[in-house]
Structure formats: C-alpha cells, structure tokens
Amino acid sequence: MKFKEFLMQEYHIGEGSADDYVGRFNGIVNRGLYKGENEVTPMIKAAIEKEFPKSKNHYLLALQRYVEYKKTNEKL
C-alpha cells in the first residue's frame, strides 16, 4: 500500500488532503530533512520547524504519519 492510500484508509481523509500530506512529505525529503529514519527525532523536528515556521505543524504531522506508515508496512 502506498502512503497516500494509507492516509485515506487510516485517517478517513479525501484524496485532496492525502495529496497535501504527500506533497508536504516530499518537501521534507527534497530539502534533505528526512533520510529514512524510523522515528522523528528532536533534531528532525527542530529542522522542520525552522524550515517551515508558518506551517502550523502540518509538515511535522505529515512526517509523523509517514513514519507510522513505514512501521505498518514493515510488519507486513
């Protein structure tokens, strides 16, 4: 299952909202803030808050949900 599908099923959100999460997550990756870690460390959190200060934690939430998705897929 892809991240977008996971979001839609797990959080009962629409496709547009799921696309927003995926876009935010891709922005984090493209800026080199996340490199596949299995948890959101205080250092990563601080870097995201610095890079996206007006995001109202939307980028951080996107990463937290991606880490949850990643853990779920590892169990399969």
C-alpha positions as CSV (number, residue, x, y, z in Angstrom):
1,M,0.0,0.0,0.0
2,K,1.3,3.4,-0.9
3,F,1.5,6.3,1.6
4,K,-1.5,8.2,0.0
5,E,-3.7,5.1,0.2
6,F,-2.6,4.5,3.9
7,L,-3.6,8.1,4.7
8,M,-7.0,7.8,3.1
9,Q,-7.8,4.4,4.8
10,E,-6.3,5.1,8.2
11,Y,-7.4,8.7,8.7
12,H,-10.6,8.6,6.5
13,I,-9.5,11.7,4.5
14,G,-10.2,12.6,0.9
15,E,-7.8,12.3,-2.0
16,G,-7.0,16.0,-2.0
17,S,-6.0,16.0,1.7
18,A,-3.9,12.9,1.2
19,D,-2.2,14.6,-1.8
20,D,-1.4,17.6,0.5
21,Y,0.3,15.2,3.0
22,V,2.3,13.5,0.3
23,G,3.4,16.9,-1.0
24,R,4.5,18.1,2.4
25,F,6.4,14.9,3.0
26,N,8.1,15.2,-0.4
27,G,9.1,18.8,0.5
28,I,10.7,17.5,3.7
29,V,12.6,14.8,1.8
30,N,13.6,17.2,-1.1
31,R,15.2,19.6,1.5
32,G,17.2,16.8,3.0
33,L,15.5,17.0,6.4
34,Y,14.4,13.3,6.4
35,K,16.6,10.5,5.3
36,G,14.6,7.4,6.2
37,E,14.9,7.4,10.0
38,N,12.4,5.2,11.9
39,E,11.4,8.0,14.3
40,V,11.0,11.7,14.4
41,T,14.0,12.9,16.5
42,P,14.1,16.2,18.3
43,M,16.7,17.3,15.7
44,I,14.5,16.5,12.8
45,K,11.5,18.2,14.5
46,A,13.6,21.3,15.1
47,A,14.8,21.4,11.5
48,I,11.3,21.1,10.1
49,E,10.0,23.8,12.4
50,K,12.9,26.1,11.3
51,E,12.4,25.3,7.6
52,F,8.6,25.7,7.7
53,P,7.9,28.1,10.5
54,K,4.4,29.1,9.4
55,S,3.1,25.6,8.6
56,K,1.1,25.2,11.9
57,N,2.9,21.8,12.3
58,H,1.4,20.4,9.1
59,Y,4.8,19.3,7.8
60,L,5.7,17.7,11.1
61,L,2.3,15.8,11.2
62,A,3.0,14.6,7.6
63,L,6.3,13.2,8.7
64,Q,4.9,11.6,11.8
65,R,2.2,9.9,9.7
66,Y,4.8,8.7,7.2
67,V,6.9,7.2,10.0
68,E,3.7,5.4,11.2
69,Y,3.0,4.2,7.6
70,K,6.6,3.0,7.3
71,K,6.3,1.0,10.6
72,T,3.0,-0.5,9.5
73,N,4.5,-1.7,6.2
74,E,7.5,-3.2,7.9
75,K,5.1,-5.5,9.8
76,L,3.6,-6.9,6.6
